Amino acid sequence: MAKKRSASNTAQGASLVWTEDMDQILINAFIHEQSIGNRPNGTFSTQAYDNIVKELQEAFPEKLVDKDKIKNRIKYLKKGFGACYDIFKNATSGFAWSPHTKMWDAEPGAWATFIQAYPQAKDWMGKPVPHYESLKQLFAKDRANGDGAETPAEMRQRLAQRMGIPEGNIIDDIDRMATHNEATRETDNENISSSPEANKKHKTYKEEVQEKLLKGIESVSDAITKSTDALVKAHTAKLSMPAKEIYQHVNELGLDPMDKKLAYRFLTENANVLEMVLGYPIEERKEFLMDILPRY
């Protein structure tokens, strides 16, 4: 059976195509170097990279492996892991990463609720995330302490998508608040140095203000989302509709036979999702249902 190929890295003019087997050996090598103390202060040492290069070269002598390619590859894997981890660290106990399918598993109702709060989660339904638990050993702590975590720009983009507003609006509001905050902090502009060092500190302070404000906005957004979820659950807990009526609603949407069966089963098993679908405008309901309909 042919090994599954992954993205390629290019260094020093030569291309290297990575396989899942190569990725696993690479990740295991980094985990080993971490366990023996070759990652002081969160940064892998030169010795660690030398050891990893040697191990990969011995395991795959036909491959042109060098330090640059290894650095590029682990950076690529870390970025993909971070995008997934930042979403699913918020998942409830109903979610689990399967080592067999290499995908996130959950009941359809749990997916629907989670996607409402974190729309990006939809991208990971049915999408394999290889080596997730192994990468978690390497990088989960980094995501928590800020090394490799979201930059203010990435956080602005995610919040804008989640809140459904232009990213520029968030930037403008934050800049106004940061400027006002710094104006009260610096009472005498004549005393402000124009040296590169002073400008660097000025930018750092503004970035700190941006990050704090963004986290505050996200906290408020999370609180609103949780409150809304609680209200929806409290209301839908009382919802009751005969299966025959649910079928009539599904039948009116003009779905093909297979999708009709899936939708009927999904909605009869998930009262909260049924309420959400029925609350959607009738002319857009079919498209909305197809967006959240899981594939069994």
Backbone as CSV, one residue per row, in Angstrom:
resi,resn,N_x,N_y,N_z,CA_x,CA_y,CA_z,C_x,C_y,C_z
1,MET,0.847,-1.199,0.000,0.000,0.000,0.000,0.880,1.245,0.000
2,ALA,0.620,2.151,-0.901,1.457,3.349,-1.015,1.263,4.242,0.186
3,LYS,2.354,4.873,0.618,2.273,5.792,1.741,1.584,7.067,1.288
4,LYS,0.755,7.600,2.191,0.044,8.831,1.882,1.019,9.989,1.856
5,ARG,0.959,10.779,0.802,1.863,11.906,0.689,1.236,13.154,1.284
6,SER,2.101,13.999,1.797,1.653,15.248,2.398,2.318,16.401,1.686
7,ALA,2.220,17.593,2.296,2.794,18.781,1.677,4.305,18.656,1.573
8,SER,4.884,19.321,0.600,6.330,19.265,0.421,6.969,20.549,0.904
9,ASN,8.217,20.434,1.360,9.015,21.586,1.731,10.182,21.676,0.767
10,THR,10.627,22.874,0.473,11.754,23.056,-0.424,12.844,23.823,0.290
11,ALA,14.055,23.317,0.209,15.196,24.008,0.811,16.421,23.740,-0.037
12,GLN,17.211,24.762,-0.212,18.457,24.650,-0.955,18.216,24.050,-2.343
13,GLY,17.082,24.420,-2.956,16.816,24.036,-4.329,16.291,22.630,-4.521
14,ALA,16.156,21.832,-3.460,15.680,20.454,-3.602,14.346,20.301,-2.894
15,SER,13.421,19.606,-3.533,12.096,19.415,-2.969,12.022,18.088,-2.222
16,LEU,11.327,18.117,-1.088,11.149,16.905,-0.286,9.668,16.698,-0.044
17,VAL,9.146,15.558,-0.463,7.746,15.224,-0.238,7.642,14.386,1.026
18,TRP,6.883,14.890,1.996,6.745,14.208,3.281,5.572,13.243,3.255
19,THR,5.751,12.088,3.895,4.674,11.117,4.067,4.233,11.134,5.524
20,GLU,3.101,10.489,5.807,2.626,10.427,7.195,3.610,9.663,8.076
21,ASP,4.241,8.632,7.513,5.249,7.888,8.280,6.425,8.789,8.649
22,MET,6.857,9.593,7.702,7.953,10.522,7.981,7.552,11.545,9.038
23,ASP,6.325,12.049,8.911,5.838,13.017,9.904,5.825,12.411,11.302
24,GLN,5.357,11.156,11.405,5.271,10.530,12.725,6.652,10.341,13.340
25,ILE,7.610,9.893,12.541,8.978,9.725,13.054,9.572,11.078,13.436
26,LEU,9.301,12.090,12.630,9.782,13.441,12.937,9.211,13.932,14.265
27,ILE,7.902,13.795,14.442,7.250,14.264,15.672,7.757,13.483,16.879
28,ASN,7.872,12.158,16.725,8.383,11.331,17.829,9.805,11.738,18.214
29,ALA,10.596,12.103,17.209,11.972,12.530,17.486,11.985,13.825,18.290
30,PHE,11.106,14.750,17.946,11.012,15.999,18.708,10.541,15.731,20.138
31,ILE,9.573,14.822,20.292,9.091,14.476,21.632,10.221,13.881,22.465
32,HIS,11.023,13.014,21.845,12.151,12.403,22.563,13.166,13.463,22.991
33,GLU,13.508,14.361,22.082,14.474,15.412,22.426,13.938,16.300,23.548
34,GLN,12.649,16.543,23.525,12.027,17.322,24.603,12.138,16.590,25.934
35,SER,11.915,15.267,25.900,11.916,14.476,27.138,13.300,14.359,27.767
36,ILE,14.363,14.499,26.966,15.717,14.365,27.520,16.362,15.728,27.797
37,GLY,15.546,16.770,27.754,16.027,18.085,28.158,16.641,18.939,27.080
38,ASN,16.424,18.588,25.824,17.010,19.370,24.731,16.051,20.428,24.186
39,ARG,15.160,20.881,25.081,14.266,21.988,24.719,14.232,23.003,25.868
40,PRO,15.351,23.590,26.216,15.381,24.540,27.331,14.599,25.805,26.999
41,ASN,13.804,26.262,27.970,13.024,27.497,27.799,12.111,27.453,26.576
42,GLY,11.666,26.237,26.222,10.715,26.093,25.127,11.310,26.122,23.734
43,THR,12.637,26.200,23.620,13.289,26.249,22.306,14.206,25.044,22.134
44,PHE,14.042,24.328,21.033,14.885,23.159,20.793,16.322,23.600,20.517
45,SER,17.245,22.886,21.122,18.665,23.227,21.006,19.234,22.770,19.664
46,THR,20.431,23.281,19.373,21.141,22.851,18.163,21.396,21.348,18.198
47,GLN,21.723,20.841,19.380,21.960,19.403,19.524,20.707,18.606,19.190
48,ALA,19.542,19.133,19.615,18.279,18.451,19.319,18.079,18.334,17.814
49,TYR,18.298,19.427,17.101,18.119,19.395,15.648,19.131,18.467,14.980
50,ASP,20.351,18.471,15.459,21.360,17.564,14.896,20.936,16.107,15.077
51,ASN,20.421,15.789,16.277,19.971,14.419,16.549,18.792,14.029,15.660
52,ILE,17.871,14.969,15.475,16.675,14.681,14.672,17.045,14.502,13.198
53,VAL,17.927,15.352,12.702,18.384,15.202,11.311,19.012,13.827,11.111
54,LYS,19.848,13.429,12.038,20.517,12.131,11.933,19.500,10.989,11.933
55,GLU,18.503,11.087,12.830,17.496,10.022,12.914,16.687,9.923,11.627
56,LEU,16.281,11.052,11.068,15.508,11.037,9.818,16.353,10.542,8.650
57,GLN,17.599,10.923,8.613,18.479,10.470,7.524,18.709,8.966,7.588
58,GLU,18.804,8.428,8.806,18.989,6.983,8.953,17.709,6.228,8.612
59,ALA,16.560,6.805,8.976,15.283,6.139,8.705,14.903,6.214,7.229
60,PHE,15.284,7.314,6.560,14.922,7.509,5.151,16.168,7.956,4.369
61,PRO,17.101,7.035,4.160,18.370,7.402,3.495,18.181,7.900,2.069
62,GLU,17.057,7.547,1.447,16.832,7.985,0.070,16.296,9.415,0.000
63,LYS,15.933,9.983,1.147,15.372,11.331,1.184,16.458,12.370,1.470
64,LEU,16.290,13.538,0.883,17.251,14.627,1.092,16.812,15.453,2.299
65,VAL,17.083,14.921,3.487,16.665,15.571,4.727,17.807,16.414,5.281
66,ASP,17.497,17.656,5.642,18.480,18.498,6.320,17.763,19.339,7.379
67,LYS,18.519,20.137,8.092,17.956,20.899,9.214,16.888,21.897,8.746
68,ASP,17.125,22.561,7.637,16.158,23.544,7.149,14.819,22.899,6.818
69,LYS,14.876,21.733,6.168,13.630,21.049,5.817,12.885,20.599,7.069
70,ILE,13.623,20.146,8.063,13.001,19.721,9.316,12.354,20.904,10.028
71,LYS,13.044,22.028,10.053,12.478,23.226,10.689,11.219,23.690,9.960
72,ASN,11.261,23.682,8.638,10.098,24.093,7.854,8.918,23.160,8.084
73,ARG,9.227,21.852,8.153,8.142,20.884,8.300,7.483,20.974,9.669
74,ILE,8.273,21.076,10.728,7.676,21.123,12.063,6.916,22.435,12.249
75,LYS,7.378,23.490,11.597,6.655,24.764,11.646,5.304,24.629,10.952
76,TYR,5.284,23.930,9.818,4.044,23.687,9.078,3.070,22.851,9.911
77,LEU,3.567,21.793,10.537,2.721,20.928,11.363,2.199,21.683,12.584
78,LYS,3.044,22.516,13.171,2.638,23.295,14.345,1.518,24.267,13.994
79,LYS,1.620,24.899,12.841,0.599,25.851,12.416,-0.749,25.166,12.228
80,GLY,-0.746,23.997,11.563,-1.990,23.257,11.366,-2.586,22.787,12.673
81,PHE,-1.735,22.291,13.572,-2.208,21.855,14.886,-2.814,23.024,15.651
82,GLY,-2.138,24.172,15.627,-2.612,25.327,16.382,-3.988,25.779,15.942
83,ALA,-4.242,25.783,14.634,-5.546,26.197,14.122,-6.651,25.289,14.639
84,CYS,-6.366,23.996,14.709,-7.348,23.026,15.204,-7.473,23.097,16.726
85,TYR,-6.352,23.142,17.413,-6.345,23.130,18.882,-7.066,24.342,19.463
86,ASP,-6.881,25.511,18.859,-7.492,26.726,19.379,-9.013,26.672,19.322
87,ILE,-9.560,25.845,18.444,-11.010,25.671,18.379,-11.469,24.600,19.361
88,PHE,-10.857,23.428,19.303,-11.372,22.281,20.048,-10.950,22.249,21.511
89,LYS,-10.097,23.170,21.935,-9.837,23.278,23.373,-11.084,23.789,24.085
90,ASN,-12.015,24.374,23.323,-13.268,24.869,23.879,-14.390,23.840,23.790
91,ALA,-14.113,22.672,23.223,-15.152,21.666,23.010,-15.598,21.038,24.323
92,THR,-16.835,20.584,24.345,-17.385,19.935,25.526,-16.898,18.489,25.599
93,SER,-17.304,17.807,26.660,-16.871,16.424,26.864,-17.427,15.474,25.807
94,GLY,-18.391,15.929,25.015,-18.959,15.077,23.975,-18.069,14.919,22.760
95,PHE,-16.975,15.660,22.708,-16.054,15.590,21.574,-14.820,14.770,21.930
96,ALA,-14.326,14.034,20.946,-13.101,13.255,21.155,-12.395,13.082,19.816
97,TRP,-11.070,13.153,19.862,-10.277,12.878,18.665,-10.036,11.380,18.582
98,SER,-10.397,10.776,17.446,-10.270,9.332,17.272,-8.919,8.979,16.651
99,PRO,-8.128,8.138,17.311,-6.846,7.717,16.727,-7.031,6.800,15.520
100,HIS,-8.236,6.272,15.350,-8.504,5.368,14.224,-8.856,6.153,12.957
101,THR,-9.830,7.063,13.085,-10.223,7.871,11.926,-9.372,9.124,11.790
102,LYS,-8.677,9.486,12.894,-7.864,10.714,12.956,-8.721,11.959,12.765
103,MET,-9.996,11.852,13.167,-10.917,12.973,13.056,-11.582,13.236,14.404
104,TRP,-12.180,14.416,14.531,-12.957,14.738,15.721,-14.333,14.105,15.594
105,ASP,-14.761,13.409,16.648,-16.050,12.725,16.661,-16.961,13.335,17.717
106,ALA,-18.240,13.445,17.378,-19.245,13.916,18.331,-20.617,13.613,17.751
107,GLU,-21.626,13.656,18.598,-22.990,13.462,18.127,-23.402,14.657,17.269
108,PRO,-24.325,14.448,16.320,-24.746,15.552,15.439,-25.221,16.787,16.197
109,GLY,-25.988,16.566,17.271,-26.475,17.707,18.041,-25.360,18.507,18.670
110,ALA,-24.326,17.801,19.145,-23.179,18.482,19.749,-22.434,19.305,18.700
111,TRP,-22.305,18.748,17.502,-21.662,19.494,16.418,-22.435,20.773,16.115
112,ALA,-23.752,20.651,15.995,-24.571,21.810,15.619,-24.439,22.939,16.633
113,THR,-24.490,22.584,17.916,-24.369,23.595,18.967,-22.983,24.223,18.967
114,PHE,-21.965,23.384,18.803,-20.586,23.875,18.841,-20.291,24.783,17.651
115,ILE,-20.818,24.430,16.488,-20.588,25.239,15.289,-21.254,26.601,15.414
116,GLN,-22.395,26.655,16.121,-23.030,27.947,16.356,-22.097,28.878,17.117
117,ALA,-21.410,28.330,18.116,-20.506,29.147,18.937,-19.162,29.369,18.255
118,TYR,-18.699,28.367,17.520,-17.382,28.438,16.863,-17.534,27.999,15.406
119,PRO,-17.940,28.915,14.519,-18.226,28.549,13.120,-17.070,27.851,12.414
120,GLN,-15.820,28.153,12.831,-14.671,27.527,12.160,-14.641,26.022,12.379
121,ALA,-15.346,25.543,13.411,-15.345,24.105,13.699,-15.929,23.299,12.544
122,LYS,-16.782,23.940,11.751,-17.401,23.238,10.625,-16.350,22.719,9.644
123,ASP,-15.246,23.465,9.527,-14.189,23.061,8.594,-13.542,21.732,8.986
124,TRP,-13.701,21.336,10.252,-13.032,20.128,10.742,-13.973,18.928,10.824
125,MET,-15.242,19.095,10.420,-16.159,17.954,10.386,-15.738,17.013,9.257
126,GLY,-15.390,15.804,9.605,-14.995,14.827,8.597,-13.622,15.058,8.007
127,LYS,-12.834,15.960,8.611,-11.498,16.257,8.096,-10.444,15.624,8.998
128,PRO,-9.583,14.763,8.471,-8.551,14.132,9.307,-7.572,15.157,9.874
129,VAL,-7.158,14.907,11.111,-6.135,15.734,11.766,-5.049,14.767,12.239
130,PRO,-4.151,14.348,11.362,-3.149,13.340,11.739,-2.239,13.816,12.869
131,HIS,-1.842,12.859,13.695,-0.832,13.086,14.749,-1.271,14.114,15.794
132,TYR,-2.574,14.305,15.972,-3.048,15.381,16.859,-2.527,15.223,18.280
133,GLU,-2.674,14.025,18.859,-2.263,13.826,20.251,-0.748,13.961,20.406
134,SER,-0.004,13.512,19.413,1.456,13.649,19.478,1.866,15.116,19.419
135,LEU,1.247,15.866,18.516,1.553,17.292,18.410,1.114,18.044,19.661
136,LYS,0.082,17.538,20.295,-0.388,18.162,21.537,0.692,18.098,22.612
137,GLN,1.436,16.989,22.649,2.531,16.863,23.616,3.603,17.923,23.387
138,LEU,3.770,18.311,22.139,4.810,19.284,21.807,4.355,20.731,21.955
139,PHE,3.110,21.014,21.553,2.749,22.411,21.361,1.556,22.925,22.162
140,ALA,0.838,22.052,22.870,-0.325,22.540,23.624,0.084,23.571,24.663
141,LYS,1.210,23.328,25.325,1.679,24.268,26.348,2.032,25.610,25.724
142,ASP,2.606,25.575,24.516,2.934,26.818,23.817,1.683,27.645,23.559
143,ARG,0.599,26.969,23.151,-0.631,27.700,22.855,-1.185,28.346,24.113
144,ALA,-0.973,27.697,25.262,-1.504,28.225,26.520,-0.704,29.410,27.029
145,ASN,0.642,29.353,26.896,1.452,30.429,27.474,1.760,31.553,26.494
146,GLY,1.249,31.430,25.267,1.387,32.541,24.327,2.443,32.347,23.268
147,ASP,3.349,31.387,23.437,4.372,31.139,22.424,3.740,30.366,21.282
148,GLY,3.512,31.033,20.175,2.843,30.384,19.054,1.343,30.538,19.118
149,ALA,0.846,31.257,20.134,-0.584,31.505,20.220,-0.962,32.585,19.213
150,GLU,-2.237,32.944,19.195,-2.712,33.919,18.229,-2.022,35.268,18.399
151,THR,-1.690,35.882,17.281,-1.222,37.258,17.307,-2.455,38.158,17.376
152,PRO,-2.288,39.435,17.762,-3.437,40.338,17.759,-4.135,40.387,16.407
153,ALA,-3.362,40.353,15.308,-3.978,40.393,13.977,-4.837,39.163,13.731
154,GLU,-4.328,37.978,14.125,-5.102,36.747,13.950,-6.353,36.768,14.814
155,MET,-6.230,37.295,16.035,-7.384,37.362,16.922,-8.444,38.314,16.366
156,ARG,-8.004,39.459,15.808,-8.947,40.406,15.209,-9.721,39.744,14.080
157,GLN,-8.996,39.007,13.226,-9.640,38.354,12.088,-10.658,37.322,12.554
158,ARG,-10.295,36.528,13.569,-11.216,35.501,14.057,-12.448,36.124,14.702
159,LEU,-12.252,37.179,15.488,-13.382,37.836,16.138,-14.303,38.488,15.112
160,ALA,-13.717,39.087,14.075,-14.534,39.713,13.042,-15.416,38.681,12.353
161,GLN,-14.841,37.502,12.045,-15.619,36.436,11.411,-16.708,35.934,12.344
162,ARG,-16.358,35.764,13.605,-17.308,35.219,14.570,-18.458,36.179,14.843
163,MET,-18.139,37.504,14.890,-19.144,38.504,15.224,-19.864,39.037,13.992
164,GLY,-19.381,38.659,12.796,-20.048,39.072,11.575,-19.912,40.548,11.252
165,ILE,-18.772,41.156,11.603,-18.549,42.568,11.317,-17.212,42.718,10.605
166,PRO,-17.034,43.821,9.848,-15.755,44.020,9.149,-14.596,44.113,10.123
167,GLU,-13.483,43.495,9.748,-12.307,43.527,10.618,-11.834,44.954,10.852
168,GLY,-12.004,45.819,9.836,-11.577,47.205,9.966,-12.263,47.933,11.102
169,ASN,-13.527,47.575,11.376,-14.244,48.221,12.477,-13.577,47.924,13.805
170,ILE,-13.158,46.661,13.984,-12.487,46.282,15.224,-11.162,47.025,15.345
171,ILE,-10.411,47.096,14.237,-9.115,47.779,14.260,-9.288,49.247,14.629
172,ASP,-10.278,49.917,13.986,-10.490,51.343,14.254,-10.856,51.587,15.708
173,ASP,-11.772,50.771,16.245,-12.194,50.948,17.632,-11.035,50.738,18.593
174,ILE,-10.249,49.709,18.347,-9.117,49.416,19.235,-8.063,50.514,19.147
175,ASP,-7.796,50.991,17.930,-6.812,52.069,17.782,-7.246,53.321,18.533
176,ARG,-8.541,53.635,18.459,-9.027,54.817,19.172,-8.851,54.658,20.676
177,MET,-9.208,53.464,21.187,-9.087,53.238,22.630,-7.632,53.197,23.062
178,ALA,-6.786,52.568,22.242,-5.367,52.488,22.591,-4.725,53.866,22.576
179,THR,-5.092,54.685,21.577,-4.532,56.033,21.486,-4.967,56.886,22.667
180,HIS,-6.255,56.780,23.025,-6.762,57.542,24.170,-6.076,57.099,25.453
181,ASN,-5.899,55.811,25.611,-5.263,55.275,26.815,-3.833,55.781,26.932
182,GLU,-3.128,55.786,25.798,-1.740,56.229,25.845,-1.644,57.736,26.017
183,ALA,-2.641,58.478,25.521,-2.617,59.926,25.684,-2.703,60.306,27.150
184,THR,-3.500,59.560,27.907,-3.602,59.834,29.341,-2.362,59.373,30.075
185,ARG,-1.664,58.407,29.501,-0.457,57.873,30.129,0.734,58.802,29.902
186,GLU,0.788,59.407,28.712,1.879,60.323,28.372,1.337,61.745,28.404
187,THR,1.589,62.490,29.471,0.997,63.817,29.648,1.804,64.917,28.985
188,ASP,3.023,64.646,28.611,3.866,65.683,28.030,4.548,65.140,26.789
189,ASN,3.993,65.443,25.601,4.546,64.903,24.365,5.987,65.338,24.125
190,GLU,6.375,66.476,24.695,7.726,66.962,24.455,8.771,66.080,25.104
191,ASN,8.352,65.315,26.111,9.290,64.456,26.817,9.435,63.084,26.166
192,ILE,8.650,62.849,25.108,8.698,61.541,24.441,9.849,61.527,23.452
193,SER,10.742,60.568,23.597,11.899,60.474,22.709,11.475,59.968,21.351
194,SER,12.138,60.442,20.308,11.845,59.963,18.952,12.857,58.923,18.508
195,SER,13.647,58.400,19.451,14.657,57.403,19.110,14.011,56.098,18.707
196,PRO,14.725,55.238,17.948,14.175,53.927,17.565,13.754,53.111,18.767
197,GLU,14.529,53.224,19.885,14.179,52.457,21.079,12.837,52.910,21.632
198,ALA,12.615,54.233,21.632,11.350,54.747,22.145,10.200,54.336,21.250
199,ASN,10.410,54.400,19.926,9.351,53.988,19.007,9.013,52.525,19.179
200,LYS,10.034,51.697,19.423,9.797,50.265,19.629,8.947,50.047,20.869
201,LYS,9.266,50.786,21.960,8.477,50.655,23.181,7.056,51.126,22.947
202,HIS,6.918,52.213,22.168,5.599,52.745,21.860,4.745,51.688,21.161
203,LYS,5.310,51.008,20.162,4.583,49.974,19.440,4.251,48.804,20.353
204,THR,5.197,48.440,21.213,4.955,47.319,22.121,3.810,47.627,23.064
205,TYR,3.774,48.836,23.583,2.687,49.219,24.491,1.343,49.155,23.771
206,LYS,1.307,49.680,22.533,0.061,49.659,21.775,-0.393,48.233,21.500
207,GLU,0.557,47.368,21.185,0.212,45.964,20.948,-0.342,45.325,22.212
208,GLU,0.234,45.678,23.364,-0.265,45.138,24.631,-1.696,45.591,24.883
209,VAL,-1.975,46.871,24.610,-3.333,47.388,24.790,-4.290,46.672,23.851
210,GLN,-3.867,46.493,22.588,-4.712,45.795,21.621,-5.053,44.392,22.097
211,GLU,-4.042,43.682,22.574,-4.263,42.299,23.001,-5.230,42.234,24.173
212,LYS,-5.068,43.141,25.140,-5.967,43.151,26.299,-7.398,43.478,25.889
213,LEU,-7.549,44.457,24.994,-8.884,44.829,24.534,-9.529,43.701,23.740
214,LEU,-8.736,43.042,22.886,-9.269,41.926,22.107,-9.731,40.793,23.002
215,LYS,-8.946,40.500,24.037,-9.342,39.442,24.963,-10.607,39.828,25.713
216,GLY,-10.739,41.123,26.029,-11.959,41.583,26.682,-13.166,41.427,25.787
217,ILE,-13.004,41.792,24.503,-14.093,41.635,23.544,-14.484,40.173,23.420
218,GLU,-13.470,39.298,23.362,-13.754,37.870,23.222,-14.471,37.334,24.453
219,SER,-14.096,37.807,25.637,-14.755,37.356,26.866,-16.228,37.733,26.855
220,VAL,-16.515,38.966,26.412,-17.912,39.404,26.325,-18.660,38.569,25.296
221,SER,-18.008,38.330,24.141,-18.635,37.521,23.096,-18.933,36.109,23.592
222,ASP,-17.984,35.519,24.329,-18.197,34.179,24.888,-19.361,34.176,25.866
223,ALA,-19.436,35.212,26.705,-20.508,35.284,27.694,-21.866,35.385,27.012
224,ILE,-21.938,36.200,25.941,-23.198,36.333,25.199,-23.581,35.004,24.557
225,THR,-22.583,34.336,23.969,-22.846,33.042,23.324,-23.366,32.023,24.322
226,LYS,-22.718,31.951,25.496,-23.140,30.993,26.514,-24.538,31.314,27.034
227,SER,-24.834,32.596,27.208,-26.159,32.988,27.679,-27.221,32.629,26.652
228,THR,-26.892,32.887,25.376,-27.830,32.547,24.306,-28.063,31.043,24.246
229,ASP,-26.987,30.266,24.352,-27.122,28.807,24.347,-28.000,28.331,25.488
230,ALA,-27.817,28.934,26.666,-28.604,28.528,27.830,-30.079,28.819,27.611
231,LEU,-30.384,29.987,27.027,-31.780,30.338,26.761,-32.396,29.399,25.729
232,VAL,-31.608,29.102,24.690,-32.111,28.192,23.653,-32.389,26.809,24.229
233,LYS,-31.446,26.306,25.052,-31.626,24.982,25.641,-32.824,24.950,26.581
234,ALA,-32.996,26.020,27.351,-34.125,26.070,28.277,-35.440,26.058,27.523
235,HIS,-35.460,26.738,26.373,-36.688,26.784,25.585,-36.940,25.470,24.854
236,THR,-35.894,24.943,24.217,-36.078,23.743,23.404,-36.279,22.494,24.248
237,ALA,-35.911,22.556,25.524,-36.152,21.407,26.395,-37.641,21.115,26.487
238,LYS,-38.451,22.171,26.286,-39.901,22.007,26.380,-40.520,21.710,25.017
239,LEU,-39.694,21.788,23.961,-40.214,21.610,22.616,-40.584,20.155,22.361
240,SER,-41.703,19.978,21.742,-42.141,18.630,21.398,-42.907,18.708,20.093
241,MET,-42.537,17.868,19.133,-43.223,17.867,17.848,-43.318,16.433,17.350
242,PRO,-44.472,16.004,16.936,-44.616,14.646,16.408,-43.710,14.431,15.198
243,ALA,-43.234,13.211,15.066,-42.337,12.879,13.963,-42.983,13.148,12.606
244,LYS,-44.304,12.958,12.540,-45.004,13.177,11.275,-44.902,14.635,10.837
245,GLU,-45.010,15.556,11.796,-44.909,16.981,11.465,-43.483,17.343,11.043
246,ILE,-42.514,16.723,11.712,-41.121,16.974,11.330,-40.895,16.539,9.882
247,TYR,-41.437,15.384,9.525,-41.290,14.897,8.155,-41.921,15.870,7.160
248,GLN,-43.086,16.433,7.520,-43.745,17.379,6.623,-42.872,18.608,6.377
249,HIS,-42.253,19.093,7.442,-41.362,20.250,7.295,-40.178,19.911,6.384
250,VAL,-39.606,18.724,6.579,-38.472,18.302,5.754,-38.897,18.128,4.300
251,ASN,-40.059,17.539,4.094,-40.557,17.256,2.752,-40.792,18.532,1.954
252,GLU,-41.158,19.604,2.648,-41.434,20.880,1.979,-40.175,21.530,1.406
253,LEU,-39.014,21.069,1.840,-37.768,21.706,1.413,-37.276,21.224,0.051
254,GLY,-37.864,20.150,-0.462,-37.480,19.669,-1.783,-36.099,19.045,-1.842
255,LEU,-35.731,18.314,-0.794,-34.428,17.650,-0.759,-34.449,16.390,-1.613
256,ASP,-33.271,15.937,-2.038,-33.232,14.659,-2.741,-33.464,13.540,-1.714
257,PRO,-33.825,12.334,-2.159,-34.227,11.265,-1.232,-33.220,10.971,-0.129
258,MET,-31.928,10.913,-0.458,-30.926,10.602,0.559,-30.827,11.713,1.598
259,ASP,-30.779,12.971,1.130,-30.693,14.092,2.066,-31.963,14.203,2.909
260,LYS,-33.090,13.845,2.319,-34.345,13.896,3.071,-34.306,12.916,4.244
261,LYS,-33.787,11.720,3.997,-33.678,10.723,5.072,-32.729,11.198,6.166
262,LEU,-31.582,11.736,5.742,-30.603,12.224,6.713,-31.170,13.366,7.543
263,ALA,-31.860,14.302,6.871,-32.419,15.458,7.575,-33.509,15.029,8.554
264,TYR,-34.361,14.115,8.128,-35.444,13.637,9.005,-34.870,12.968,10.251
265,ARG,-33.895,12.107,10.063,-33.275,11.433,11.206,-32.579,12.435,12.128
266,PHE,-31.852,13.367,11.529,-31.100,14.363,12.302,-32.035,15.225,13.146
267,LEU,-33.120,15.702,12.555,-34.019,16.620,13.255,-34.886,15.913,14.288
268,THR,-35.247,14.666,14.041,-36.031,13.942,15.049,-35.188,13.585,16.266
269,GLU,-33.872,13.487,16.089,-32.983,13.151,17.206,-32.473,14.379,17.955
270,ASN,-32.685,15.566,17.387,-32.108,16.783,17.975,-33.139,17.906,17.990
271,ALA,-33.884,17.974,19.088,-34.948,18.970,19.201,-34.412,20.392,19.141
272,ASN,-33.228,20.614,19.713,-32.680,21.976,19.702,-32.327,22.428,18.286
273,VAL,-31.831,21.482,17.473,-31.505,21.822,16.087,-32.786,22.046,15.282
274,LEU,-33.812,21.264,15.566,-35.099,21.434,14.885,-35.629,22.842,15.106
275,GLU,-35.591,23.308,16.338,-36.057,24.657,16.654,-35.245,25.700,15.890
276,MET,-33.942,25.485,15.817,-33.057,26.413,15.120,-33.395,26.463,13.629
277,VAL,-33.625,25.300,13.026,-33.938,25.234,11.596,-35.282,25.881,11.300
278,LEU,-36.283,25.592,12.122,-37.617,26.145,11.892,-37.650,27.652,12.115
279,GLY,-36.700,28.156,12.881,-36.636,29.596,13.103,-35.979,30.347,11.962
280,TYR,-35.396,29.608,11.023,-34.711,30.232,9.894,-35.728,30.606,8.812
281,PRO,-35.522,31.707,8.077,-36.453,32.095,7.010,-36.673,30.948,6.029
282,ILE,-37.915,30.721,5.657,-38.275,29.563,4.845,-37.526,29.538,3.520
283,GLU,-37.285,30.727,2.925,-36.636,30.757,1.616,-35.152,30.393,1.693
284,GLU,-34.576,30.440,2.898,-33.161,30.095,3.065,-32.970,28.837,3.910
285,ARG,-34.069,28.231,4.305,-33.997,27.121,5.264,-33.275,25.901,4.695
286,LYS,-33.525,25.588,3.435,-32.894,24.412,2.834,-31.374,24.554,2.851
287,GLU,-30.879,25.706,2.420,-29.432,25.925,2.377,-28.830,25.861,3.779
288,PHE,-29.546,26.447,4.753,-29.065,26.437,6.139,-28.985,25.005,6.668
289,LEU,-30.023,24.216,6.422,-30.044,22.835,6.896,-28.924,22.021,6.258
290,MET,-28.693,22.212,4.967,-27.639,21.457,4.293,-26.256,21.822,4.837
291,ASP,-26.106,23.057,5.305,-24.819,23.482,5.866,-24.490,22.758,7.161
292,ILE,-25.521,22.493,7.985,-25.268,21.893,9.298,-25.555,20.398,9.326
293,LEU,-26.055,19.865,8.218,-26.429,18.449,8.187,-25.186,17.570,8.153
294,PRO,-24.971,16.743,9.179,-23.810,15.845,9.172,-24.030,14.685,8.221
295,ARG,-22.948,14.069,7.808,-23.021,12.902,6.921,-22.704,11.652,7.731
296,TYR,-23.672,10.778,7.843,-23.484,9.566,8.654,-22.617,8.572,7.899
